[in-house]
Amino acid sequence: MPSTSDDPKKLNAIEKALEILLKFQDNKPRWGIRELSSELKFSPATVQRILQVLKSYEFIRQDPKTRQYYIGNIFYRFLENLNTANNLTGIGKSYMEEVAGATLETVHLNIIEGSMRICIDTIESHKVLRAGMPIGNQSPLYAGASAKCLLAFSSDRFKSEYFKTTKIKPLTDNTIIDPAQLNDELEKICDQGYALSLGERTPGLGSLSAPVFNYKGEILASLSLAIPEIRFSSTDHLSICIRTLTEAARSFSQAMGNTP
């Protein structure tokens, strides 16, 4: 994208219109003509002319009282198409396949549904000894790497409400049921950037999970591996799985609009 600070005179009319549109962000949703002119180093006449054209096509609206401009309703027409093009399972499939090919383990994609983790897509390992994770499988957010990853990277408000309304019950002998210990575990997950668990939900099953973020840095999903304990206990194999999964989750996040 051209930089207006270098030489704005080199920008054509379309580029100037785009530069103006890009100024309407969350941190500054409304602009006056002189403000935009000063910010972009365009003449007031140029800014006014472009805004009037954008307004005629409903890309921009104007407050009749303040005379300031803001984003128009036409962008709602693009939302359905954007959501379809950027759907998690559609975009995530290539990253899941990449992880599955490199690790030979079962890969699954999970989201928060209410107060539960739910699997929305999976690629099962072809190994004879493998861990399964069927689509639609649910579990509480406090047990297992894929669930704890979602919970760890959720907002403080969500976590506060979750712990107020959720009674933690052990699913296995390895389930963390002490609130203080679980909170320490969630902080550790945030610090290291991924979650690990062994036998917290199912005896003999190890799990590894990394977060997928949207353009606002909010948690969208957890990209996860389900690994039999015998291979989960192999330091070399687990190291490869961690590196492969975290790199794929990072690329997946970028594809969803997240900026590192």
N, C-alpha and C positions, 0 to 999 in steps of 0.2 A: 504494500500500500504506500502511495507517495507520502512524503512528509511535508506538511504545510509550512513547517518552520524553515525549510531549506530555501525554497523559492516558489511561493504560492502562485506566481504569475504563469508558471509552466503547466499548471493544472487546467484541464479543459472543463467545460460546464458540468459534464456528468461527474467527473471526479470531485468537483467542488460541492455538488449536491450530496454526494456520498459522504464527504467530510462533514458536512452540516448534519446529516442524519446521524452519523456516528457520535455526535456530541450529546445526543439525547440519551443519557445513561441514568442508572439508578441514583448515582451520587449528584446528578444535576439534570433533572427531568424537564425543566422549563428554562427557556432562553428568550431574551429580547434581541432585537435586530442589532443594536449597538454592542451588546455583550458578545454575540457571535462574531461580529465584525472584528472586534478587538482580539478575541480569542484566536481566530483563524487567519487574521491579517488579510481578510477580504474587504472590499469596499462595502459600506452600508447598502449602496444601491444594488450591488451584486447579491448580497445576502437576502435583501428584501425580494428581489426578483425570483430567486430560487425558492424561497419560502412560499411565495404565492403560487408557484407552479406545483410544489409539493402539496400545498393545501388544496389545490383544485383536484388533485388525485387522491385526496384523503390520507396521504401519508403523514401530514402534519395538521394539527388543529390550532386555533387561536382563542385564548381566553378573552372574551369581550371586555372584561373589566380591567385586567392587568395589561392586556395587549401582548402578553407573552405567548410563545408557541410551545406546543408539546406534541408527543407522538399521537398519531391518528388511529382510528379504529380499524383501518384496513389491515393492520397486521394480524388481527384475529383470524382473517381468512387464510393465513399461512400456517396457523398453529396445527391443524389436523395433519396437513402434509408434512410439517416438520416433525411432529410426533411419530408419524408413520415411518419417515425416513430414518429417524434416530431411535427407533425402538430398541430396547435392550437386547432382546434375543437375536434380532436380525443383525445388529452391529457386533454383538458379542460372539457370534458363532465362530468367526475366524480366529478370535483370540482363544476360545475354548479348544478349537481344533489344534492350535499351535501348542498349547499346554499339554493336551492329551498326547500329541505326537512326541513331545520331548520327554515326558515323564512316564508314559504308558500306564497312567493311573486314571481313575474315574474323575472327571471334571464336572462340576455343577455350578449353576448360577442361582443366586438366592436374593430375595428381597424381603422387606418387612411388610407383613400383612396384618394390620391391627397390632396385636402384641406378640405375634409369632413370626418365626422365620419360615419362609416357604420356598421350595425349589421350583424355579420356573423353566429350567432347561438343564439337560444333562448329556454327557457323552460317556458311555460306560467303557471301562478298560476291557481289553481283549485277553488279558491274562486269565489263566485258570483260577488262580487265587486273587480275587478282586473284591472291592467294596462297592456296593451299589448305592445309588441315591435317586430314587424315582421322582419324576416330575409330580409335583403336588405334595411331596413329603413335607410335613411341618414339625417344628420343635420350638420350645420356649427360647427366648432370646438369651437366656443366661447359660445355656448348655451347648457345648460344641463350638468349634472354631468358626464355622460359617455364621452361626448365630451371634456369638460374642463379638465378631468383627463388625457386624451391623450395629450392634448395641454400642460398642466402644466409640465408633465414629459418628454416632447420632448426636443431635444437639443436647446441651445440658438440660434444656427444658423437657425434651422427650424422655431422657433418662430419669429425671426427677419424677415425672408423672408415672413412668413405668414402674419404678421401685415402690411408689406409693400404693399402686393398685395390684402388684404382682406378689404372690406368695411363692417363694422359692422352695421347690420340693426336689429331693434327690432322684435322678433318673437311674443312676448307677452309684457305686461306691466312690467313683471319681468325680462326681458332680460337685462343683463348688457351691456350697449353700450359705457360707458365712458372708454377709454383706460387705464387711470390710475387706475380706480377702478377694471377693469378686471385684470390688472397686479398684483394688491394687492391680488385679489382672487386666482390667479394662484400660487402666493408665499405661500399663506395660505394652499392651497391644498398640495403643496410639503412639507410644515412643518408638517402637521398633517397626511399625508399619504393617504388621501382619499378625494373625492369630494362630495359635497351635492348641491342639487338645488331643488327649488320648483316653478313650474309654469313658468320656464324660456323658455321652448319650447312649452309646452302644459298646458293650465290652468287646475288646479286641479290634476296635476301629479307631484309627488315627485320622485327624483332620487338619488341614492347613487352609487358611483363607486370607485373602487380601482385598482391600476396599476398592470400589469403583465410584468415582465422584463425578458430579455434574459441573457445569460451567461456573456455578456459584461456590463450588467446593463442598457441596452437601453430599452425603452418602446416598448413592443410588442403589448399589447392590454389593454383594460379596462374591468374588470369584474364588472357587474353592476346589480342593482336592480331597477325595476320600481314599485313604490308604490303609491296607491291612497292617496290623501291628508289627508283623515280622519285617516288613519293608520300612515302616515308619521308624523303627528302631535303628535302621542303618544310617549312620551319620552322613556318609557320602551321598546316599540317595536323597535324604531329607534336604541336604544342602542344595542339591540340584533342583529339587522341587521348589524350595523357597525362592531361589534366584529366578527360575523360570516363571513362577506364578506372579511374583511381585512385578517383574518387568512387563508381563502381559497385562496385569491390572493397571499399571501406569499408562501403557499405550491405549488401553480400553478407555480409561478416563479421559485422555486427550481426545479420543475420537468422539467422546460425549461432550466436548467443549471445555474440559478442564485445562487450565494453564498451570504447569508445574511451578 
